[in-house]
Each structure stands twice: as C-alpha cells, then as structure tokens.
Amino acid sequence: MSAGPSLIVYHGCDVTTRDDLVSGRVKHLTHSNNQYDWLGPGAYFFERDIERAFLFAQASHRNPAKRYTAKPIATPAVVGAVLQVQNWLDMTTQAGIKEFSLAYHAFADGLSAAGKPVPVNRPADHTDTDVIYRALDNAVFTWMHKARESHTPPLALFQAVRAAFYQGERVAPTSEFHVNTHIQIDLRDNDCIVGWFLPAGAELLSELRYDEAKARLTDAVTKNKKPRVRVKV
C-alpha cells in the first residue's frame, strides 16, 4: 500500500459495477487503454466531484450509440474510492509540466529519427469544441511510463497522473470558467486503492434488484455491439 495522503475520488459507472466493487465481488476497475485517453492508460476518476462523475454516467446512459464508455451504462451510478498515492505525475504543477515537456521532445525526436509522424490532438468530430481526441498527450504519457520502466538504474514508477481540464461552455460571456471543468485522476497502480465506498444516501441493491440491473446491462451490451468511437462528454 502506498503511504501517500488520502484522496477521495469518484467513478461514474453502471450500478452493478458500483455494487461489485463495494461488495468485493470485483477488486478493481478494468484499466482503459485507448489511444485517445487524455492521460494515458489506467482507471479514470473525478477528484472530489461526485456530481461530475454522475453526469458522466448519465451521459453514457442517455447516449449509448456514442459509446462514451467501453461498455454501456444501463443504470447510472457513482462509486467512491479512497486513494493513497505516493508518486504522482501532477500536471497541475510546474514540475509535472516540465516532466511532460522533456518527455515530449525526446518522444518526438525519436519518431522523427525513425521517419514516423508525431501523433496529434484533434477534435473528435465537427461538433467538438474541446479537442477530445488526445492522441498526442496519450502517446507522450505512455512513452514516459515505458521509459521509466526500462531506465537503468530503475526509476520510481508514476502510480497516478493528475490533471485539470476545462470543458464545456463558458459559464458567462468572456469567462474562463467552464460548466464541465474537472480534475481527473488516471490511476495506474491498483495498490493505491485503500477501499471503495457508496456515496452518501446510496444503498447496495437487493439480490433481486441487482439481478434486474444486471439483465438491463446485458441487454444494453447486446444492443450496442459495434466499434467504439471517441466522442465528447
């Protein structure tokens, strides 16, 4: 277990995933590993923002064809987790930004020497004003992790990546505050999870209600079997 300070985070998911984690039927979230993931491979959380996590789960539920998540969310819910992370790559600090900048130049130089193109961040489609498809950022974060793993002598691995993102419409004309702004955590080391918990006011489903929710999820998965395309949420 990491000895870092405790941090409360939330993950928007299907209610069956919530109950599976809290009850111990499932120990960890499956790590995302898509080339457009904003912070590289890992399990994604919203820092101290249960409402933003639930908005994400609702968006996935209401727009199953857009495939916001790897699997559909049939019954929106939020699960909380307590993390203890000792070794961060924190992109809200100058140290994190400098680390990323150095990695980018080394990564880009290596691709250039090999005659390969450097990935780019780009809009997911013509309606994307936030530049959701983060292929460049993802590639640099992934390169950083692999470089630390293979370094001699060994370097401490980043257990999590943390970054702040403004997203959505401005809250007022000329304001730089946006309606979906959030701090995102990309957890790479599952040992940093102290435990899972139900948000205040939530209760574990009864066996009957869990089975009903599982049936809804199975039905949603069956109806949405097609390649996943990254879109804005």
QUIDA-V804306 format. One record per residue. N is the residue number from 0. RES is the residue in one small letter. BURIAL is b if it has 16 or more other ideal C-beta (glycine too) atoms within 10 Angstrom, else e. Layout:
BEGIN
N/RES/BURIAL ; N/RES/BURIAL
END
This chain:
BEGIN
0/m/e ; 1/s/b ; 2/a/e ; 3/g/e ; 4/p/e ; 5/s/e ; 6/l/b ; 7/i/e ; 8/v/b ; 9/y/b ; 10/h/b ; 11/g/b ; 12/c/b ; 13/d/b ; 14/v/b ; 15/t/b ; 16/t/b ; 17/r/b ; 18/d/b ; 19/d/b ; 20/l/b ; 21/v/b ; 22/s/e ; 23/g/e ; 24/r/e ; 25/v/e ; 26/k/e ; 27/h/e ; 28/l/b ; 29/t/e ; 30/h/e ; 31/s/b ; 32/n/e ; 33/n/e ; 34/q/e ; 35/y/b ; 36/d/b ; 37/w/b ; 38/l/b ; 39/g/b ; 40/p/b ; 41/g/b ; 42/a/b ; 43/y/b ; 44/f/b ; 45/f/b ; 46/e/b ; 47/r/e ; 48/d/b ; 49/i/b ; 50/e/e ; 51/r/b ; 52/a/b ; 53/f/b ; 54/l/b ; 55/f/b ; 56/a/b ; 57/q/e ; 58/a/b ; 59/s/b ; 60/h/b ; 61/r/e ; 62/n/e ; 63/p/b ; 64/a/e ; 65/k/b ; 66/r/b ; 67/y/b ; 68/t/b ; 69/a/e ; 70/k/b ; 71/p/b ; 72/i/b ; 73/a/b ; 74/t/b ; 75/p/b ; 76/a/b ; 77/v/b ; 78/v/b ; 79/g/b ; 80/a/b ; 81/v/e ; 82/l/b ; 83/q/b ; 84/v/b ; 85/q/e ; 86/n/b ; 87/w/b ; 88/l/b ; 89/d/b ; 90/m/b ; 91/t/e ; 92/t/e ; 93/q/e ; 94/a/e ; 95/g/b ; 96/i/e ; 97/k/e ; 98/e/b ; 99/f/b ; 100/s/e ; 101/l/e ; 102/a/b ; 103/y/b ; 104/h/e ; 105/a/e ; 106/f/b ; 107/a/b ; 108/d/e ; 109/g/e ; 110/l/e ; 111/s/e ; 112/a/e ; 113/a/e ; 114/g/e ; 115/k/e ; 116/p/e ; 117/v/e ; 118/p/b ; 119/v/e ; 120/n/e ; 121/r/e ; 122/p/e ; 123/a/b ; 124/d/e ; 125/h/e ; 126/t/e ; 127/d/e ; 128/t/e ; 129/d/b ; 130/v/e ; 131/i/b ; 132/y/b ; 133/r/b ; 134/a/b ; 135/l/b ; 136/d/b ; 137/n/b ; 138/a/b ; 139/v/b ; 140/f/b ; 141/t/b ; 142/w/b ; 143/m/b ; 144/h/b ; 145/k/e ; 146/a/e ; 147/r/b ; 148/e/e ; 149/s/e ; 150/h/e ; 151/t/e ; 152/p/e ; 153/p/e ; 154/l/e ; 155/a/e ; 156/l/e ; 157/f/b ; 158/q/b ; 159/a/b ; 160/v/b ; 161/r/b ; 162/a/b ; 163/a/e ; 164/f/b ; 165/y/e ; 166/q/b ; 167/g/b ; 168/e/e ; 169/r/e ; 170/v/e ; 171/a/e ; 172/p/e ; 173/t/e ; 174/s/e ; 175/e/e ; 176/f/e ; 177/h/e ; 178/v/e ; 179/n/b ; 180/t/e ; 181/h/b ; 182/i/b ; 183/q/b ; 184/i/b ; 185/d/b ; 186/l/b ; 187/r/b ; 188/d/b ; 189/n/e ; 190/d/e ; 191/c/b ; 192/i/b ; 193/v/e ; 194/g/e ; 195/w/b ; 196/f/b ; 197/l/b ; 198/p/e ; 199/a/e ; 200/g/e ; 201/a/b ; 202/e/e ; 203/l/e ; 204/l/b ; 205/s/e ; 206/e/e ; 207/l/e ; 208/r/e ; 209/y/b ; 210/d/e ; 211/e/e ; 212/a/b ; 213/k/b ; 214/a/e ; 215/r/b ; 216/l/b ; 217/t/e ; 218/d/e ; 219/a/b ; 220/v/e ; 221/t/e ; 222/k/e ; 223/n/e ; 224/k/e ; 225/k/e ; 226/p/e ; 227/r/e ; 228/v/e ; 229/r/b ; 230/v/b ; 231/k/b ; 232/v/b
END
